[in-house]
Amino acid sequence: MVDIIIPVYNALDTLELAVTSALMQGDVRILLVDDGSTDGTARLCDELAHHPRIAVIHQQNRGVSAARNAGLQAAASEWLTFLDADDVLLPDAIGNLLALAGDSQAIQGLVTRSEAPDVPECTVQTLSSRDMLDLALRNPTVHLHTHGWLLRREICNERFNESLRLGEDGEWMMRVLRGAKTVSLAQLNTYCYHLRADSAVHSAADVVLEYLRTLTAAQPTLNYLDMPDAAAQYRLMHLLLMLKHRLRAKPKMLASLSIQKTAIMTMKITVTMIPALMIPVQILLTLILQALILQAILLTILLMTTAQLIIQRIM
């Protein structure tokens, strides 16, 4: 049997679809963890729990990490997985991953943004824990999250850091994968992720602070792993996300920025983050160069668009 942990907060419009996709997986038990919902979701959870394979846990609003921890505490099956309340598992996802897992303590399928047809030829790659972590740190947006992962409960002794609000699942996955012997990656569509606005934070400043908190929390694990190149890539990804949110916060300003101002702003943001990021100087210089190139591309697009409008008016 597999436990499917679904943290729930104000998901009245999407929860039933998520639960239906989970029930279709076969021999599973669904753990709904209501994190103090205020929109009627708590009542819906109780109604869904009339199904013999669904259990519900109610708690005060403490965040998604606390909800996942409650689910981990209640899990009793050999395997477990996580499903967000506004996502869905694709048909036979759990059964297919179980069949492909072999002796691995963890296996990840592909995450899609639509209920896409399956990959024609499914291949499975089995890696040592260290090789998997090296790959994950270099590609954190692909592997360092809970989506699409099927985990043996025996390696899930770690708990989510309840003080983190962004990247908390990636920080947890690093600690969990460290305890596995072998990990498998299946080229098989298993999880449909619905893109959504992040409601955990409300401003660009919050985003920067939260990513810095996550990097600080991840530092002991990164030190233990002793993978400086891969760790630098992990930190660099977070820095790029912070820069993206800072720029996105002022879209009108972006179009009017000169290349010189972009470089100065990038350097200012970067310098303030150096103590927490611990990124080598050469990578920081590369980041600044990338920012300059990006700004040049944006200015080129702006000029081309302006030129097209002028031509259209002349014609």
C-alpha positions in Angstrom: 0.0 0.0 0.0 1.0 3.6 -0.6 0.1 6.6 1.5 -0.7 9.7 -0.5 -0.3 12.8 1.7 -2.3 15.8 0.5 -1.8 19.1 2.5 -4.9 21.2 2.1 -5.6 24.9 2.6 -8.6 26.7 1.1 -8.7 24.3 -1.9 -12.5 24.0 -2.2 -12.4 24.3 -6.0 -9.7 21.8 -6.7 -9.5 19.2 -3.9 -12.1 16.8 -5.2 -10.3 16.4 -8.5 -7.0 15.8 -6.7 -8.6 13.2 -4.5 -10.3 11.5 -7.4 -7.0 11.2 -9.2 -5.4 9.7 -6.1 -8.2 7.1 -5.5 -7.7 5.9 -9.1 -4.2 4.8 -8.2 -5.3 1.4 -6.7 -4.1 0.2 -3.3 -3.5 3.6 -1.7 -4.6 5.4 1.5 -5.2 9.1 1.3 -4.2 11.4 4.1 -5.9 14.8 3.9 -4.3 17.3 6.2 -6.5 20.4 6.6 -4.2 23.3 7.6 -6.9 25.5 9.1 -8.9 26.2 6.0 -11.5 29.0 6.2 -13.5 28.5 2.9 -15.5 25.3 3.6 -12.6 23.0 2.6 -12.5 21.5 6.1 -16.1 20.4 5.8 -15.4 18.9 2.3 -12.5 17.0 3.8 -14.8 15.5 6.4 -17.3 14.5 3.6 -14.5 12.9 1.6 -13.3 11.0 4.6 -16.5 8.9 4.5 -14.6 6.9 1.9 -12.8 3.9 3.6 -9.4 4.8 2.0 -9.5 8.4 3.1 -8.5 9.8 6.5 -8.5 13.5 7.5 -6.4 15.4 10.0 -7.4 18.9 11.1 -4.9 21.4 12.5 -4.6 25.1 13.1 -3.1 27.1 10.2 0.7 26.5 10.5 1.7 26.3 6.9 2.3 23.6 4.3 5.4 22.2 6.0 3.5 21.6 9.2 0.7 19.9 7.2 3.2 17.6 5.4 4.8 16.8 8.8 1.4 15.8 10.2 1.0 13.5 7.2 4.4 12.0 7.7 3.6 11.4 11.3 0.4 9.5 10.3 1.8 7.6 7.4 2.1 3.8 8.0 2.5 2.2 4.6 5.8 1.0 3.0 5.7 3.8 0.5 4.5 7.4 0.5 4.1 10.3 -1.9 2.9 13.9 -1.8 0.1 15.5 -3.9 -0.8 19.2 -3.8 -4.5 19.9 -3.4 -4.6 21.6 -6.8 -2.6 19.1 -8.8 -3.5 15.6 -10.0 -1.8 12.2 -10.4 -1.9 10.8 -13.8 -3.6 7.4 -14.3 -1.5 4.4 -13.1 1.2 6.7 -11.9 1.7 5.0 -8.6 1.5 1.4 -10.0 4.0 2.2 -12.7 6.5 3.7 -10.4 6.2 0.8 -8.0 6.8 -1.6 -10.8 9.9 0.3 -11.9 11.4 1.1 -8.5 13.1 -2.3 -7.9 15.4 -2.1 -4.9 15.6 1.7 -4.9 14.5 3.6 -1.9 13.1 6.4 -4.0 11.9 6.9 -7.6 10.8 10.0 -9.4 8.5 10.2 -12.5 8.2 13.1 -14.9 6.1 16.2 -13.9 4.0 17.8 -16.6 1.8 20.9 -16.8 -0.9 19.1 -18.7 -2.4 15.6 -18.7 -0.1 14.8 -21.6 0.2 11.5 -23.3 2.9 9.2 -21.9 6.5 9.1 -23.1 6.6 6.4 -25.9 9.5 4.5 -24.5 9.9 4.5 -20.7 13.5 4.2 -19.5 14.7 4.0 -15.9 18.0 5.3 -14.6 19.3 4.1 -11.2 21.8 6.2 -9.4 23.6 6.1 -6.1 22.4 8.6 -3.5 25.5 10.8 -4.0 25.2 10.8 -7.8 21.5 11.6 -7.5 22.2 14.5 -5.2 24.9 15.8 -7.5 22.3 15.8 -10.3 19.6 17.3 -8.2 21.7 20.2 -7.0 22.6 21.0 -10.6 19.0 20.8 -11.6 17.0 21.8 -8.5 13.9 22.9 -10.3 13.6 19.4 -11.8 14.4 17.2 -8.8 14.4 19.2 -5.6 10.7 19.2 -4.8 8.1 16.6 -3.7 6.3 16.4 -7.1 6.4 13.0 -8.8 8.5 11.3 -6.0 7.6 7.9 -4.6 9.5 7.3 -1.4 10.0 4.4 0.9 8.8 5.5 4.4 12.0 4.1 5.9 14.1 7.0 4.5 11.5 9.7 5.5 12.6 10.1 9.0 13.4 13.8 8.4 10.8 16.5 9.0 10.1 19.6 6.9 11.5 22.8 8.3 8.4 24.6 9.4 10.1 28.0 9.4 10.6 28.0 5.6 8.0 29.2 3.1 9.9 28.9 -0.2 12.0 26.0 -1.4 11.2 24.1 1.8 10.4 20.9 -0.1 13.8 21.0 -1.9 15.6 21.5 1.4 13.8 18.5 2.8 14.4 16.3 -0.3 18.2 16.9 0.0 18.1 15.5 3.5 15.9 12.5 2.6 17.9 11.5 -0.5 21.0 11.6 1.6 19.6 8.6 3.5 18.9 6.5 0.4 21.2 3.9 -1.0 19.9 4.0 -4.6 17.5 6.3 -6.4 15.7 5.7 -9.7 14.5 8.2 -12.3 11.7 7.1 -14.6 11.0 8.7 -18.0 7.3 8.3 -17.3 4.6 11.0 -16.9 3.2 10.7 -13.4 2.3 14.1 -12.0 0.3 17.0 -13.4 1.4 20.3 -11.9 -0.9 23.3 -12.3 1.0 26.5 -12.4 -0.3 29.0 -9.8 0.6 32.2 -8.2 2.6 31.7 -5.0 0.4 32.7 -2.1 3.0 32.1 0.6 4.7 35.4 0.0 3.4 38.8 -1.0 6.3 40.9 -2.2 9.6 40.7 -4.0 11.3 41.6 -0.7 9.6 38.7 1.0 10.7 36.4 -1.8 14.4 37.4 -1.4 14.3 37.0 2.3 12.6 33.6 2.1 15.1 32.2 -0.4 17.9 33.4 1.8 16.4 31.7 4.8 16.1 28.5 2.7 19.8 28.7 1.6 20.8 29.2 5.2 18.8 26.2 6.3 20.3 24.1 3.5 23.9 25.0 4.4 24.6 22.2 6.9 23.4 19.6 4.3 25.5 21.2 1.6 28.5 21.2 3.8 28.0 17.5 4.7 27.6 16.5 1.0 30.9 18.3 0.1 30.0 18.9 -3.5 31.2 22.5 -4.1 30.5 22.7 -7.8 27.0 21.3 -7.6 26.2 23.3 -4.4 27.3 26.5 -6.3 24.8 25.7 -9.0 22.1 25.2 -6.4 22.9 28.6 -4.8 23.1 30.2 -8.2 19.6 29.0 -9.1 18.2 30.7 -5.9 20.1 33.9 -6.7 18.6 33.9 -10.2 15.1 33.4 -8.8 15.7 36.3 -6.4 16.8 38.5 -9.2 13.8 37.5 -11.3 11.4 38.5 -8.5 13.2 41.8 -7.9 12.9 42.7 -11.6 9.4 41.4 -11.9 8.3 43.6 -9.0 8.9 46.7 -11.2 8.0 45.7 -14.8 7.7 49.3 -16.0 11.1 50.1 -14.6 12.6 47.2 -16.5 11.8 48.6 -19.9 13.5 51.9 -19.1 16.6 50.5 -17.5 19.9 51.1 -19.2 22.4 48.3 -19.4 24.6 50.2 -17.0 21.8 50.5 -14.4 20.9 46.8 -14.8 24.5 45.9 -14.0 24.7 48.1 -11.0 21.4 46.8 -9.6 22.5 43.2 -10.2 25.7 43.8 -8.4 24.0 45.5 -5.5 21.6 42.6 -5.0 24.4 40.1 -5.4 26.8 41.7 -3.0 24.2 41.8 -0.2 23.6 38.0 -0.6 27.3 36.9 -0.8 27.5 35.8 2.9 24.5 33.5 2.7 25.1 32.3 -0.9 28.9 31.5 -0.7 29.1 31.5 -4.5 32.6 31.7 -6.1 33.5 35.0 -7.6 33.8 33.7 -11.1 30.1 32.5 -10.9 29.0 35.9 -9.7 30.8 37.5 -12.6 29.1 35.1 -14.9 25.7 36.0 -13.4 26.3 39.7 -13.9 27.3 39.0 -17.6 24.1 37.0 -18.0 22.0 39.9 -16.6 23.6 42.2 -19.1 22.9 39.9 -22.0 19.3 39.5 -20.8 18.8 43.2 -20.6 20.3 43.7 -24.1 17.9 41.1 -25.5 14.9 42.9 -23.8 16.0 46.2 -25.2 16.4 44.7 -28.7 12.9 43.3 -28.5 11.5 46.6 -27.3 13.2 48.4 -30.2 11.9 45.8 -32.7 8.4 46.2 -31.4 8.6 50.0 -31.6 9.9 49.8 -35.2 7.1 47.5 -36.2 4.5 49.9 -34.8 6.1 52.8 -36.7 6.0 50.8 -39.9 2.4 49.8 -39.4 1.4 53.5 -38.9 3.3 54.5 -42.0 1.7 51.8 -44.1 
